[in-house]
Amino acid sequence: MNSLDGIRVLDLSRVLAGPWCTQTLADLGADVIKVERPGSGDDTRTWGPPFLKDSEGKETREAAYFMGTNRNKRSITCDIAKPEGQALIKQLLIHCDVFIENFKVGDMARYGLDYKSLSALHPLLVYCSITGFGQSGPYCSRAGYDYAIQGMGGLMSVTGDRDDLGGGPQKVGVAVADLFTGMYSSVSILAALRHVEKTGVGQYVDMALLDTQVAMLANLGANYLIEGQHTGHVPGRMGNAHQNIVPYQVFETANNAQGERDYIILAVGNDQQYAKMCAVANRTDLSSDPRFVRNQDRVHHRDVLGELLNIVFKTRTKAQWLIDLTAAKVPCGPINNLAEVFSDPHVQHRQMVDTWTHPLKHAVELVASPIKMSATPVRKDLPPPMLGQHTDEVLKELLALNDSQLLDLRKQGII
């Protein structure tokens, strides 16, 4: 049994934020029916290489990007631009609890698939729209993409090397505005479903990438609102350092066995950990220096302390520092590439890679869900679907269509 057994989602979203949301719901047990454009499907099906290689080693049309965001779903094709396709969606909707889409503002109304139209057919419906800027406001008609949102929402102004050291704006290596919006959307949908249980009333969920990006500024947003807007100080880029905690950054260590430069992350979170770090470094003088005793003092003198610690950390290798600091319970860590991540014994112990049987290849490895629940574990039964793989299955199961009706829909190009 899974947590969301009995919940069915009609998913008209594509690319990342919406599919990330519905993949989470699917992992938790929801029956997610992914509706795709006939012939081409989700845009990310073509976002490669890399593409999956089949059992004979030949490249297929299944992009790794798509496969990383669409597990545990069923795929059907339907042309919602045609009246017959719209009618099909409305028939399917009656059998679903959640409807999710990420089309431009107004598109769903043109197709008769907006919240007002669908909630009239299904008052208990939870309808979630994901857009770049939301359903209202001066930017609502614009298309919003993660990269631009990272810039507009302030993230790139605080990400990258320090400007006074020659740095500049830098996006995050993965599409975090999309991913966070997907996660916030899944939480919102679960809350809305709970509301349906309690009241018998569905509702509309308006999710925007820009809203999410502003929200995830977290402590930096609070820094500005509490102090910066009054003093004129705007948080900027700090490179690998922390805005509010020192020392909490990357340090270069002695070269590794191959003579290559190496680094360690030091994440000292309080004054006690700082004192332990100084003891491990054989620099107890730095823990008694009045400039560095308290974190607030260290923040004010971060550059001076940083220069001193730069010298200290180059006296040992990364491997030795990790051993010494870990033994003293001082938070620290390496900077792993992806090969090192997936070979890490702890990552392997936590089973963060799942193996799936795909129609084109017996064993496909994909990143697993991080959710671990003792009574209702996540699903691991449906690999990322091929385009339209479940069209006949779903339409027969939910709408009782026969082979003749399905053939007629295909001839019309509806499915």
C-alpha positions in Angstrom: 0.0 0.0 0.0 1.2 3.5 -0.8 0.3 6.8 0.9 -1.7 8.2 -2.1 -3.4 5.0 -3.2 -6.8 5.9 -4.8 -5.7 9.4 -5.8 -5.6 10.0 -9.6 -3.9 12.9 -11.3 -4.5 14.1 -14.8 -1.1 15.7 -15.7 -1.0 18.1 -18.6 2.3 19.6 -17.5 5.7 19.2 -19.3 9.4 20.0 -19.0 10.3 20.2 -15.3 8.4 22.0 -12.6 5.1 20.3 -13.3 6.6 16.8 -14.0 8.7 17.1 -10.9 5.6 17.7 -8.8 3.7 14.8 -10.4 6.6 12.5 -10.1 6.6 13.1 -6.4 2.9 12.4 -6.2 3.4 9.3 -8.3 6.2 8.1 -6.1 3.8 8.4 -3.2 1.2 6.2 -4.9 -1.0 8.4 -7.0 -2.0 7.2 -10.4 -0.5 9.9 -12.6 -1.8 10.0 -16.2 0.6 12.1 -18.2 -1.1 13.7 -21.2 1.2 14.4 -24.1 1.0 15.9 -27.6 0.6 13.2 -30.2 3.8 12.6 -32.2 6.2 14.6 -30.1 5.2 14.5 -26.5 6.9 16.3 -23.7 9.6 18.7 -24.9 12.2 17.0 -22.7 11.9 13.8 -24.7 14.2 15.5 -27.2 16.5 17.2 -24.8 19.7 15.1 -25.3 22.1 13.6 -25.7 22.4 11.5 -23.6 19.6 9.2 -24.8 18.9 5.7 -23.4 20.7 2.9 -25.2 18.7 -0.2 -25.8 19.6 -3.8 -24.9 21.7 -4.0 -28.1 23.5 -0.8 -27.3 21.7 1.3 -30.0 20.6 4.9 -29.1 16.9 5.3 -28.6 14.7 8.4 -28.6 14.3 8.3 -24.8 16.2 11.3 -23.4 17.8 10.9 -20.0 16.3 14.3 -19.1 12.8 13.0 -19.6 13.5 9.8 -17.8 14.8 11.6 -14.7 11.5 13.3 -14.1 8.7 11.0 -15.2 8.9 7.7 -13.3 5.8 5.9 -12.0 3.5 7.6 -14.6 1.3 6.4 -17.4 1.6 8.2 -20.7 -1.3 8.9 -23.1 -1.5 11.1 -26.1 -4.3 13.6 -26.8 -4.5 16.6 -29.0 -6.2 19.2 -26.7 -6.2 21.8 -29.5 -9.1 19.8 -31.1 -12.6 19.8 -29.7 -12.6 16.0 -29.7 -9.4 16.0 -27.6 -10.9 18.5 -25.2 -13.9 16.3 -24.8 -11.7 13.3 -24.1 -9.9 15.3 -21.3 -13.2 16.3 -19.7 -14.4 12.6 -19.7 -11.1 11.5 -18.1 -11.3 14.4 -15.6 -14.4 12.9 -14.0 -12.3 10.0 -12.8 -9.5 12.1 -11.4 -8.9 14.0 -8.2 -6.2 16.4 -9.4 -5.6 18.3 -12.6 -2.2 20.0 -13.2 -1.0 22.1 -16.1 1.7 24.6 -16.9 0.5 26.3 -20.0 0.6 30.1 -20.5 -2.0 32.1 -18.7 -5.3 32.0 -20.7 -4.4 28.9 -22.8 -6.6 26.5 -20.8 -9.6 28.8 -21.1 -9.2 28.8 -24.9 -9.5 25.0 -24.8 -12.3 25.0 -22.3 -10.0 23.3 -19.8 -9.7 26.2 -17.3 -10.6 25.8 -13.6 -14.0 27.5 -14.0 -15.0 25.1 -16.7 -13.7 22.0 -15.1 -14.8 22.7 -11.6 -18.3 23.0 -12.9 -18.0 19.4 -14.0 -16.1 18.3 -10.9 -16.6 20.4 -7.8 -14.2 18.3 -5.8 -11.4 18.9 -8.2 -8.0 20.2 -7.1 -6.7 22.2 -10.1 -3.0 23.3 -10.0 -1.6 25.8 -12.6 2.2 26.3 -12.7 3.5 29.4 -14.6 6.5 31.6 -14.5 4.8 34.6 -12.9 1.4 33.4 -11.7 -2.2 34.2 -12.9 -2.1 37.9 -12.0 0.2 40.8 -11.9 2.0 42.9 -14.6 4.2 39.9 -15.8 1.5 37.2 -15.8 1.3 37.0 -19.6 5.1 36.4 -20.0 6.7 33.0 -20.4 8.9 32.3 -17.4 11.9 30.0 -17.6 14.1 28.8 -14.7 17.2 30.6 -15.9 15.5 33.9 -16.2 13.7 33.4 -12.9 17.0 32.7 -11.1 18.1 36.1 -12.3 14.9 38.0 -11.7 14.3 36.4 -8.3 17.6 37.4 -6.9 19.4 34.0 -6.8 22.1 34.9 -9.3 22.8 38.1 -7.4 24.0 36.0 -4.4 25.5 33.1 -6.3 29.0 33.2 -7.8 32.4 34.5 -6.7 32.6 37.7 -4.8 32.5 40.8 -7.1 35.5 42.4 -5.3 37.5 39.3 -6.3 36.5 39.4 -9.9 33.3 37.3 -9.7 30.0 37.8 -11.5 26.5 36.3 -11.7 26.2 32.6 -11.7 23.2 30.3 -12.1 22.9 27.2 -10.0 23.9 23.9 -11.8 20.4 22.5 -11.8 17.1 24.3 -12.4 16.3 25.0 -8.8 13.4 27.4 -9.4 11.6 24.7 -11.4 12.5 22.0 -8.8 11.4 24.0 -5.8 8.2 25.1 -7.5 7.5 21.4 -8.2 8.0 20.5 -4.6 5.9 23.5 -3.3 3.2 22.4 -5.8 3.1 18.9 -4.5 2.8 20.1 -1.0 0.0 22.5 -2.0 -1.9 19.7 -3.8 -1.7 17.4 -0.8 -3.0 20.2 1.4 -5.8 20.9 -1.0 -6.7 17.2 -1.1 -6.9 17.2 2.7 -9.3 20.2 2.4 -11.5 18.2 0.0 -11.6 15.4 2.6 -12.7 17.7 5.3 -15.1 20.0 3.4 -16.0 18.3 0.1 -14.8 21.4 -1.7 -12.1 21.5 -4.3 -9.9 24.5 -5.1 -7.5 26.3 -7.4 -3.8 26.3 -6.8 -1.8 29.2 -8.5 1.9 28.4 -8.4 4.5 30.7 -9.9 8.3 30.2 -10.4 9.1 33.8 -9.4 7.0 33.5 -6.2 8.9 30.4 -5.3 12.3 31.8 -6.1 11.6 34.9 -3.9 10.4 32.5 -1.1 13.6 30.4 -1.3 15.9 33.3 -0.7 15.3 32.2 2.9 17.8 33.9 5.3 19.1 36.3 2.7 15.6 37.6 2.0 15.1 38.0 5.8 18.5 39.7 6.0 17.4 42.3 3.5 13.9 42.9 4.9 15.1 43.1 8.5 18.1 45.3 7.9 19.1 45.9 4.3 16.1 47.9 3.2 16.7 50.3 6.0 20.5 50.6 5.8 20.9 50.3 2.0 23.0 47.1 2.3 21.9 44.6 -0.3 23.3 41.0 0.1 25.7 40.2 -2.7 27.7 37.2 -3.9 29.9 35.6 -1.3 31.5 32.8 -3.5 31.7 29.7 -1.3 31.4 31.6 1.9 28.2 32.0 4.1 26.6 35.4 4.5 25.9 34.9 8.3 28.3 32.2 9.5 32.1 32.2 9.6 34.1 30.0 8.9 31.6 28.3 6.6 33.3 28.0 3.3 35.7 26.1 1.0 39.4 26.0 1.8 42.3 24.7 -0.3 44.3 21.9 1.3 47.7 20.4 0.5 47.9 18.8 -3.0 46.7 15.3 -3.3 48.9 12.3 -4.1 48.8 13.1 -7.8 50.1 16.6 -7.1 46.7 18.2 -7.9 45.0 21.0 -6.0 42.4 19.8 -3.5 39.7 21.4 -1.4 37.6 20.8 1.7 34.3 22.3 2.8 34.3 23.6 6.4 30.8 24.2 7.9 31.4 25.5 11.4 27.9 26.3 12.7 28.5 27.6 16.2 31.2 28.8 18.6 31.8 25.4 20.2 32.5 23.8 16.8 34.9 26.7 16.0 36.9 26.1 19.1 37.1 22.4 18.2 38.3 23.2 14.7 41.0 25.5 16.1 42.1 22.6 18.4 42.3 20.2 15.5 44.3 22.8 13.5 46.7 23.3 16.5 45.8 27.0 16.5 44.0 27.5 19.8 45.2 31.1 19.7 42.6 31.7 17.0 39.8 30.5 19.3 40.9 32.9 22.1 41.5 35.9 19.9 38.7 38.4 20.7 38.2 39.1 17.0 37.1 35.5 16.5 35.6 34.2 19.7 31.9 34.7 18.8 30.4 34.1 15.3 29.2 37.8 15.1 32.8 38.8 15.6 34.1 36.4 13.1 31.6 37.7 10.5 33.0 41.2 11.0 36.5 40.0 10.6 35.9 37.2 8.0 38.7 38.4 5.6 41.4 38.4 8.3 40.4 35.0 9.7 40.0 33.6 6.2 43.6 34.6 5.3 44.9 32.9 8.4 42.9 29.7 7.8 44.0 29.6 4.2 47.5 29.1 5.4 46.5 26.5 8.0 44.5 24.3 5.7 47.3 24.0 3.2 49.4 22.1 5.8 47.4 18.8 5.5 45.8 16.9 2.7 42.0 16.8 2.2 41.9 13.2 3.3 43.7 14.0 6.5 41.6 17.0 7.3 38.4 14.9 6.8 39.7 12.3 9.2 40.8 14.8 11.9 37.8 17.1 11.7 35.2 14.3 11.5 36.8 12.7 14.6 36.4 16.0 16.5 32.7 16.3 15.2 33.4 19.4 13.3 31.1 19.5 10.2 33.1 19.2 7.0 33.0 17.4 3.7 34.6 16.8 0.3 33.5 18.3 -3.0 32.5 15.3 -5.1 31.9 15.0 -8.8 29.0 12.9 -9.9 31.1 9.7 -10.3 32.2 10.1 -6.7 28.7 10.8 -5.5 27.3 7.6 -7.0 30.3 5.5 -5.8 30.0 6.9 -2.2 29.3 4.1 0.2 26.8 6.1 2.1 24.8 7.0 -1.0 24.9 3.4 -2.0 23.7 2.3 1.5 20.8 4.8 1.3 19.8 3.1 -2.1 19.7 6.4 -4.0 19.9 4.5 -7.3 17.0 2.4 -8.5 17.1 -0.2 -11.3 14.1 -0.3 -13.6 13.0 -2.7 -16.3 12.2 -0.6 -19.4 10.5 -1.8 -22.6 13.7 -1.0 -24.5 16.3 -2.2 -21.9 16.1 -4.8 -19.1 18.1 -2.8 -16.6 18.0 1.0 -16.5 19.6 2.9 -13.5 17.9 6.1 -12.4 18.2 8.4 -9.3 15.8 7.2 -6.7 13.3 9.1 -4.6 14.8 10.4 -1.3 11.5 9.7 0.5 11.7 6.8 2.9 8.6 5.9 4.8 8.3 2.9 7.1 4.6 2.0 6.5 3.9 3.3 3.0 7.1 3.1 0.9 7.4 4.9 -2.4 6.4 3.1 -5.6 9.0 1.5 -7.9 6.8 -0.2 -10.4 6.5 2.0 -13.5 9.6 3.1 -15.4 9.4 6.4 -17.3 6.8 5.8 -20.0 7.4 5.8 -23.8 5.2 8.3 -25.6 1.6 7.2 -25.5 2.5 3.8 -24.1 -0.6 3.6 -22.0 -3.2 5.4 -24.2 -5.3 2.3 -25.0 -4.9 0.9 -21.4 -6.2 4.2 -19.8 -9.0 4.9 -22.2 -10.3 1.4 -22.0 -9.9 1.3 -18.2 -11.5 4.7 -17.4 -13.8 5.4 -20.3 -14.6 1.8 -21.5 -13.7 2.7 -25.1 -13.4 -0.3 -27.4 -10.9 -1.0 -30.1 -13.1 0.5 -32.9 -13.5 3.7 -31.0 -9.7 3.9 -30.3 -9.0 3.4 -34.0 -11.4 6.1 -35.0 -9.7 8.6 -32.6 -6.3 7.7 -34.1 -7.6 8.2 -37.6 -8.7 11.7 -36.5 -5.3 12.4 -35.0 -6.8 13.0 -31.6 -4.6 10.3 -29.9 
